[in-house]
Amino acid sequence: QMQLVESGGGSVQAGGSLRLSCIASESNKKWMAWFRQNPGKEREGVAAIYTAGDVTSYADSVKGRFTISRDGSENTMYLQMNSLKPEDTAMYYCAAGYDYTIARSPLSARKYKNWGQGTQVTVSS
């Protein structure tokens, strides 16, 4: 089972920035994504990237503010979060998967088989 380790969460004021990182234990071509979740709510897809072709997908709520990227090794993914809003507050999870059907809906949580433990992001107004 692929291991995923997130880092970079924290507390910021509205309008601030944070950069999340996720390191995977496997470097093969795959989909990697960020999801977020608050207690009692469904896990929401934030952004996804295919490590081989840099195909990306974003939730409408973060377009223009968040940028997903990866390094050349295909095992590290980043989420640069700018202009943060209080509604961005959540536990952020890294996910990864090899299923080719992920391409049809890269922000669907049920398609990913590998998950990290999460990193908390808190944005105060």
Accessible surface in RSA format (square Angstrom, percent):
REM  Atomic radii and reference values for relative SASA: ProtOr
REM  Chains: A
REM  Algorithm: Lee & Richards
REM  Probe-radius: 1.40
REM  Slices: 20
REM RES _ NUM      All-atoms   Total-Side   Main-Chain    Non-polar    All polar
REM                ABS   REL    ABS   REL    ABS   REL    ABS   REL    ABS   REL
RES GLN A   1   167.55  93.7  96.15  70.3  71.40 170.0  43.20  92.0 124.35  94.3
RES MET A   2     7.61   3.9   1.61   1.1   6.00  14.3   1.63   1.4   5.98   7.9
RES GLN A   3   111.44  62.3 109.43  80.0   2.01   4.8  43.57  92.7  67.87  51.5
RES LEU A   4     9.63   5.4   0.00   0.0   9.63  24.2   0.00   0.0   9.63  25.9
RES VAL A   5    97.87  64.4  94.16  85.2   3.71   8.9  95.83  83.3   2.03   5.5
RES GLU A   6    20.41  11.7   2.59   2.0  17.82  42.4   0.03   0.1  20.38  16.6
RES SER A   7    61.75  52.2  56.71  75.7   5.04  11.6  41.91  89.2  19.84  27.8
RES GLY A   8    35.88  44.2   0.00   N/A  35.88  44.2  23.48  64.4  12.40  27.8
RES GLY A   9    29.52  36.4   0.00   N/A  29.52  36.4   3.01   8.3  26.51  59.4
RES GLY A  10    27.97  34.5   0.00   N/A  27.97  34.5  27.68  76.0   0.29   0.6
RES SER A  11    93.85  79.3  63.13  84.3  30.72  70.8  37.05  78.9  56.80  79.6
RES VAL A  12    30.20  19.9  20.19  18.3  10.01  24.1  29.24  25.4   0.96   2.6
RES GLN A  13   134.82  75.4 130.26  95.2   4.55  10.8  36.99  78.7  97.83  74.2
RES ALA A  14    51.10  47.0  27.68  42.7  23.43  53.3  27.99  39.4  23.11  61.2
RES GLY A  15    55.48  68.4   0.00   N/A  55.48  68.4  29.35  80.6  26.12  58.5
RES GLY A  16    25.41  31.3   0.00   N/A  25.41  31.3  24.49  67.2   0.92   2.1
RES SER A  17    57.43  48.5  37.78  50.4  19.65  45.3  22.28  47.4  35.15  49.2
RES LEU A  18    30.13  16.8  25.02  17.9   5.11  12.8  30.13  21.2   0.00   0.0
RES ARG A  19   128.74  54.1 115.00  58.6  13.73  32.7  34.69  47.4  94.04  57.0
RES LEU A  20     0.00   0.0   0.00   0.0   0.00   0.0   0.00   0.0   0.00   0.0
RES SER A  21    23.65  20.0  23.53  31.4   0.12   0.3   8.77  18.7  14.88  20.8
RES CYS A  22     0.02   0.0   0.00   0.0   0.02   0.0   0.02   0.0   0.00   0.0
RES ILE A  23    95.19  54.2  93.40  69.6   1.79   4.3  93.40  67.3   1.79   4.9
RES ALA A  24     2.21   2.0   0.00   0.0   2.21   5.0   0.45   0.6   1.75   4.6
RES SER A  25    73.27  61.9  30.65  40.9  42.62  98.2  40.42  86.1  32.85  46.0
RES GLU A  26    57.45  33.0  53.02  40.1   4.44  10.6  25.76  49.8  31.69  25.9
RES SER A  27    61.10  51.6  46.47  62.0  14.63  33.7  29.25  62.3  31.85  44.6
RES ASN A  28    93.57  64.5  87.73  84.8   5.83  14.0  20.42  49.1  73.15  70.7
RES LYS A  29   124.17  60.6 111.91  68.7  12.26  29.2  54.87  49.4  69.30  73.8
RES LYS A  30     1.44   0.7   0.00   0.0   1.44   3.4   1.44   1.3   0.00   0.0
RES TRP A  31    15.93   6.4  15.93   7.7   0.00   0.0  10.88   5.8   5.06   8.2
RES MET A  32     0.12   0.1   0.12   0.1   0.00   0.0   0.00   0.0   0.12   0.2
RES ALA A  33     0.00   0.0   0.00   0.0   0.00   0.0   0.00   0.0   0.00   0.0
RES TRP A  34     0.00   0.0   0.00   0.0   0.00   0.0   0.00   0.0   0.00   0.0
RES PHE A  35     0.21   0.1   0.21   0.1   0.00   0.0   0.21   0.1   0.00   0.0
RES ARG A  36    16.51   6.9  15.84   8.1   0.66   1.6   3.49   4.8  13.02   7.9
RES GLN A  37    52.83  29.5  46.93  34.3   5.90  14.1  10.73  22.8  42.10  31.9
RES ASN A  38    50.01  34.5  47.48  45.9   2.53   6.1  11.22  27.0  38.80  37.5
RES PRO A  39   131.26  95.7 102.52  93.5  28.74 104.5 114.75  94.7  16.51 102.6
RES GLY A  40    92.06 113.5   0.00   N/A  92.06 113.5  44.66 122.6  47.40 106.2
RES LYS A  41   141.44  69.0 130.02  79.8  11.42  27.2  81.50  73.4  59.94  63.8
RES GLU A  42   159.30  91.5 142.08 107.5  17.22  41.0  61.16 118.3  98.13  80.1
RES ARG A  43    77.14  32.4  56.81  29.0  20.32  48.4  13.81  18.9  63.32  38.4
RES GLU A  44    71.55  41.1  66.30  50.2   5.25  12.5  36.80  71.2  34.75  28.4
RES GLY A  45     9.28  11.4   0.00   N/A   9.28  11.4   0.47   1.3   8.80  19.7
RES VAL A  46     0.59   0.4   0.32   0.3   0.27   0.7   0.59   0.5   0.00   0.0
RES ALA A  47     0.00   0.0   0.00   0.0   0.00   0.0   0.00   0.0   0.00   0.0
RES ALA A  48     0.00   0.0   0.00   0.0   0.00   0.0   0.00   0.0   0.00   0.0
RES ILE A  49     3.80   2.2   3.80   2.8   0.00   0.0   3.80   2.7   0.00   0.0
RES TYR A  50    65.83  30.7  65.83  37.5   0.00   0.0  38.68  29.1  27.14  33.5
RES THR A  51     0.01   0.0   0.01   0.0   0.00   0.0   0.01   0.0   0.00   0.0
RES ALA A  52    42.00  38.6  14.54  22.4  27.45  62.5  16.91  23.8  25.08  66.4
RES GLY A  53    49.86  61.5   0.00   N/A  49.86  61.5  28.45  78.1  21.41  47.9
RES ASP A  54    78.00  54.6  63.87  63.6  14.13  33.4  24.61  57.9  53.39  53.2
RES VAL A  55    86.35  56.8  80.11  72.5   6.24  15.0  86.35  75.0   0.00   0.0
RES THR A  56    57.99  41.2  33.55  34.0  24.44  58.2  10.74  14.4  47.26  71.4
RES SER A  57    29.91  25.3  24.18  32.3   5.73  13.2  12.48  26.6  17.44  24.4
RES TYR A  58    50.30  23.5  37.85  21.5  12.45  32.4  30.47  22.9  19.83  24.4
RES ALA A  59    15.40  14.2  10.31  15.9   5.09  11.6  15.40  21.7   0.00   0.0
RES ASP A  60   119.86  84.0  97.18  96.7  22.68  53.6  37.69  88.7  82.16  81.9
RES SER A  61    58.32  49.3  36.38  48.6  21.94  50.5  48.73 103.8   9.59  13.4
RES VAL A  62     0.22   0.1   0.22   0.2   0.00   0.0   0.22   0.2   0.00   0.0
RES LYS A  63   121.46  59.3 101.32  62.2  20.13  47.9  57.64  51.9  63.82  68.0
RES GLY A  64    87.90 108.4   0.00   N/A  87.90 108.4  44.42 121.9  43.48  97.4
RES ARG A  65    30.87  13.0  26.00  13.3   4.87  11.6  24.99  34.2   5.88   3.6
RES PHE A  66     6.20   3.1   0.00   0.0   6.20  16.1   0.00   0.0   6.20  17.7
RES THR A  67    74.30  52.8  73.53  74.5   0.78   1.8  45.23  60.8  29.07  43.9
RES ILE A  68     6.72   3.8   0.00   0.0   6.72  16.2   0.00   0.0   6.72  18.2
RES SER A  69    43.78  37.0  42.39  56.6   1.39   3.2  31.15  66.3  12.63  17.7
RES ARG A  70    61.68  25.9  38.64  19.7  23.04  54.9   2.67   3.6  59.01  35.8
RES ASP A  71    45.64  32.0  38.25  38.1   7.39  17.5  27.06  63.7  18.59  18.5
RES GLY A  72    70.25  86.6   0.00   N/A  70.25  86.6  36.21  99.4  34.04  76.2
RES SER A  73    58.31  49.3  37.94  50.6  20.38  46.9  49.21 104.8   9.10  12.8
RES GLU A  74    37.29  21.4  37.16  28.1   0.13   0.3   1.95   3.8  35.34  28.9
RES ASN A  75    32.08  22.1  32.08  31.0   0.00   0.0   0.00   0.0  32.08  31.0
RES THR A  76    14.34  10.2  14.25  14.4   0.09   0.2   6.12   8.2   8.22  12.4
RES MET A  77     0.00   0.0   0.00   0.0   0.00   0.0   0.00   0.0   0.00   0.0
RES TYR A  78    44.14  20.6  44.14  25.1   0.00   0.0  16.55  12.4  27.58  34.0
RES LEU A  79     0.00   0.0   0.00   0.0   0.00   0.0   0.00   0.0   0.00   0.0
RES GLN A  80    58.41  32.7  58.12  42.5   0.29   0.7  28.60  60.9  29.82  22.6
RES MET A  81     0.00   0.0   0.00   0.0   0.00   0.0   0.00   0.0   0.00   0.0
RES ASN A  82    59.40  41.0  59.40  57.4   0.00   0.0  16.29  39.2  43.10  41.7
RES SER A  83    59.48  50.3  55.09  73.5   4.39  10.1  19.36  41.2  40.12  56.2
RES LEU A  84     2.08   1.2   0.00   0.0   2.08   5.2   0.00   0.0   2.08   5.6
RES LYS A  85    85.87  41.9  85.51  52.5   0.36   0.9  39.06  35.2  46.81  49.9
RES PRO A  86    53.79  39.2  46.73  42.6   7.05  25.6  47.06  38.9   6.72  41.8
RES GLU A  87   120.29  69.1  95.85  72.5  24.45  58.2  61.35 118.7  58.94  48.1
RES ASP A  88     0.44   0.3   0.44   0.4   0.00   0.0   0.00   0.0   0.44   0.4
RES THR A  89    35.42  25.2  33.75  34.2   1.67   4.0  32.27  43.4   3.14   4.8
RES ALA A  90     0.92   0.9   0.85   1.3   0.07   0.2   0.92   1.3   0.00   0.0
RES MET A  91    62.63  32.4  61.32  40.6   1.31   3.1  60.82  51.7   1.82   2.4
RES TYR A  92     0.00   0.0   0.00   0.0   0.00   0.0   0.00   0.0   0.00   0.0
RES TYR A  93    35.69  16.7  35.69  20.3   0.00   0.0   8.78   6.6  26.92  33.2
RES CYS A  94     0.00   0.0   0.00   0.0   0.00   0.0   0.00   0.0   0.00   0.0
RES ALA A  95     0.00   0.0   0.00   0.0   0.00   0.0   0.00   0.0   0.00   0.0
RES ALA A  96     0.00   0.0   0.00   0.0   0.00   0.0   0.00   0.0   0.00   0.0
RES GLY A  97     2.02   2.5   0.00   N/A   2.02   2.5   2.02   5.5   0.00   0.0
RES TYR A  98   101.72  47.5  73.25  41.7  28.47  74.1  75.96  57.1  25.76  31.8
RES ASP A  99    55.60  38.9  42.07  41.9  13.53  32.0  22.96  54.0  32.64  32.6
RES TYR A 100   168.05  78.5 153.89  87.6  14.15  36.8 122.96  92.4  45.09  55.6
RES THR A 101    22.77  16.2  22.77  23.1   0.00   0.0  19.51  26.2   3.26   4.9
RES ILE A 102     0.00   0.0   0.00   0.0   0.00   0.0   0.00   0.0   0.00   0.0
RES ALA A 103    59.81  55.0  40.61  62.7  19.20  43.7  40.61  57.2  19.20  50.9
RES ARG A 104   179.19  75.2 140.73  71.7  38.46  91.6  64.59  88.3 114.60  69.5
RES SER A 105    40.88  34.5  36.03  48.1   4.85  11.2  37.02  78.8   3.86   5.4
RES PRO A 106    19.21  14.0  19.21  17.5   0.00   0.0  19.21  15.9   0.00   0.0
RES LEU A 107    44.38  24.7  31.01  22.2  13.37  33.6  32.30  22.7  12.08  32.5
RES SER A 108    25.94  21.9  17.72  23.6   8.23  19.0  18.12  38.6   7.83  11.0
RES ALA A 109    29.51  27.1  21.80  33.6   7.71  17.5  21.80  30.7   7.71  20.4
RES ARG A 110   194.04  81.5 162.55  82.9  31.50  75.0  77.19 105.5 116.85  70.8
RES LYS A 111    28.34  13.8  24.82  15.2   3.51   8.4   9.64   8.7  18.70  19.9
RES TYR A 112     7.79   3.6   0.00   0.0   7.79  20.3   0.00   0.0   7.79   9.6
RES LYS A 113   139.76  68.2 123.88  76.0  15.88  37.8 107.07  96.4  32.69  34.8
RES ASN A 114    14.76  10.2  14.76  14.3   0.00   0.0   0.00   0.0  14.76  14.3
RES TRP A 115    69.55  27.9  48.82  23.6  20.73  48.7  38.74  20.7  30.81  50.0
RES GLY A 116     7.01   8.6   0.00   N/A   7.01   8.6   0.66   1.8   6.34  14.2
RES GLN A 117   160.89  90.0 142.48 104.1  18.41  43.8  59.80 127.3 101.09  76.7
RES GLY A 118    20.77  25.6   0.00   N/A  20.77  25.6   0.00   0.0  20.77  46.5
RES THR A 119    19.57  13.9  14.18  14.4   5.40  12.9   8.47  11.4  11.10  16.8
RES GLN A 120    79.73  44.6  70.86  51.8   8.87  21.1  45.32  96.5  34.42  26.1
RES VAL A 121     0.00   0.0   0.00   0.0   0.00   0.0   0.00   0.0   0.00   0.0
RES THR A 122    50.23  35.7  50.09  50.8   0.13   0.3  39.11  52.5  11.11  16.8
RES VAL A 123     7.02   4.6   0.00   0.0   7.02  16.9   0.00   0.0   7.02  19.0
RES SER A 124    55.15  46.6  49.04  65.5   6.10  14.1  44.06  93.8  11.08  15.5
RES SER A 125   125.35 105.9  68.49  91.4  56.87 131.0  55.76 118.7  69.59  97.5
END  Absolute sums over single chains surface
CHAIN  1 A     6223.3       4706.3       1517.0       3192.8       3030.6
END  Absolute sums over all chains
TOTAL          6223.3       4706.3       1517.0       3192.8       3030.6
